[in-house]
Amino acid sequence: MENASKALIIAGAILLSIAIIGVGMAVFSNVSDTITGADMTQEETDAYNQEFLSYEGNVRGSIAKTLCNRINSHNLGAEDDSRKIKLSFGSNGVPDDCPPPEEGDETTTTAYINNIKNTNIQSGKTYTVTLGYDSDSGLITQIDISDAE
């Protein structure tokens, strides 16, 4: 009887060990999928960029304001700062009358985007929208709105 109880204890310990190893493998698999998932496929990159591609080129001021709203919504929903889109106005980047609201590069904040939209963009004018892409991922990371020439 004593041997049978020891055999059951050993069998339980083996089953518990197998369960712990299985859970560890499942966690490792999920973490590695998340890490490798950072590299997007071409289809995922195209879908990510599609939201802004229709604005590229010459657009009316009302469309440029709509673009500012889209950038703002996109940035508010971005998972991390690397996925936020920077906005600049004018061919020289940030105009003198619209500096970033905080120290550092804050060209993705709601206050900055609304300031450009309300202060610099006029509905009746035509503007040129230029998209800037990240060289590694191919994602849109910068949008410049400037006066059309």
C-alpha positions in Angstrom: 0.0 0.0 0.0 2.9 2.3 0.8 4.4 1.7 -2.7 1.1 2.5 -4.4 0.7 5.9 -2.6 4.3 6.8 -3.5 3.6 5.8 -7.1 0.5 8.1 -7.1 2.5 11.0 -5.7 5.2 10.6 -8.3 2.6 10.3 -11.1 0.9 13.5 -9.9 4.2 15.3 -9.8 5.0 14.3 -13.3 1.5 15.4 -14.5 2.0 18.7 -12.7 5.4 19.2 -14.3 4.0 18.5 -17.8 1.2 21.0 -17.2 3.6 23.7 -16.1 5.9 23.1 -19.1 2.8 23.3 -21.4 1.7 26.6 -19.9 5.2 27.9 -20.3 5.3 26.9 -23.9 1.9 28.6 -24.6 3.1 31.9 -23.0 6.4 31.8 -24.9 4.5 31.2 -28.2 2.1 34.1 -27.6 5.0 36.5 -26.7 7.0 35.5 -29.7 4.0 36.0 -32.0 3.5 39.5 -30.5 7.1 40.4 -31.1 7.2 39.1 -34.7 3.8 40.7 -35.3 5.5 44.1 -35.1 6.6 43.5 -38.7 3.6 44.2 -40.8 2.9 42.5 -44.1 2.6 44.6 -47.2 -1.2 44.2 -47.1 -1.3 45.5 -43.5 0.9 48.4 -44.4 -1.2 49.3 -47.4 -4.4 49.1 -45.2 -2.7 51.3 -42.6 -1.7 54.0 -45.1 -5.0 53.8 -47.1 -6.7 56.2 -44.7 -4.5 59.1 -45.8 -3.5 58.3 -49.4 -6.6 59.9 -50.9 -5.5 63.3 -49.4 -2.1 63.4 -51.2 -1.7 66.2 -53.8 -3.6 69.4 -54.1 -6.7 69.7 -52.0 -9.1 72.5 -51.0 -8.9 74.0 -47.5 -12.0 72.2 -46.3 -10.5 68.8 -47.3 -7.2 69.8 -45.5 -9.3 70.5 -42.4 -10.9 67.1 -42.7 -7.4 65.6 -43.0 -6.4 67.4 -39.7 -9.4 65.8 -38.0 -8.4 62.3 -39.4 -4.8 62.7 -38.2 -6.1 63.8 -34.8 -8.5 60.8 -34.5 -5.7 58.5 -35.7 -3.2 59.8 -33.2 -5.7 59.5 -30.3 -6.3 55.8 -31.2 -2.6 55.0 -31.8 -1.3 52.1 -29.8 2.1 53.8 -29.2 3.9 57.0 -30.1 5.7 55.4 -33.0 2.3 54.9 -34.8 1.4 58.6 -34.4 1.5 60.8 -37.5 3.3 64.1 -37.2 1.7 67.1 -38.9 3.5 70.2 -40.2 2.3 73.2 -42.0 4.2 75.0 -44.6 7.3 74.0 -46.7 9.6 75.0 -43.8 7.8 72.8 -41.3 6.2 74.5 -38.3 5.2 78.1 -39.0 6.3 80.9 -36.6 2.8 81.6 -35.4 2.1 77.9 -34.6 5.0 76.5 -32.5 4.5 73.1 -30.8 2.5 73.5 -27.6 5.1 71.8 -25.3 8.8 71.4 -25.3 10.2 68.8 -27.6 8.5 67.4 -30.7 4.8 67.6 -30.0 3.5 67.8 -33.5 1.1 64.9 -32.9 -0.9 66.5 -30.1 -4.6 67.5 -30.4 -3.8 71.1 -29.4 -1.2 71.5 -32.1 -3.3 69.9 -34.9 -6.3 72.0 -34.0 -4.2 75.1 -33.9 -3.0 74.5 -37.4 -6.5 73.6 -38.6 -8.1 76.7 -37.1 -5.3 79.2 -37.5 -3.5 78.4 -40.7 -5.9 76.6 -43.1 -8.6 78.6 -44.9 -11.5 76.8 -46.5 -11.4 78.6 -49.8 -7.6 78.1 -50.5 -5.8 75.3 -52.2 -3.1 73.4 -50.3 -0.6 70.7 -51.2 -0.5 67.6 -49.0 2.7 65.6 -48.9 3.0 62.3 -47.2 6.3 61.1 -45.5 7.0 57.5 -45.0 9.2 55.6 -42.6 12.0 54.1 -44.5 12.0 50.8 -42.6 8.3 50.0 -42.2 6.7 51.9 -45.1 4.1 53.5 -42.8 3.1 57.1 -43.1 4.7 59.0 -40.3 4.6 62.6 -41.5 2.1 64.7 -43.3 2.9 68.2 -44.5 0.3 70.7 -45.6 1.6 73.7 -47.5 0.2 76.5 -49.7 -0.2 75.3 -53.3 1.9 77.1 -55.8 
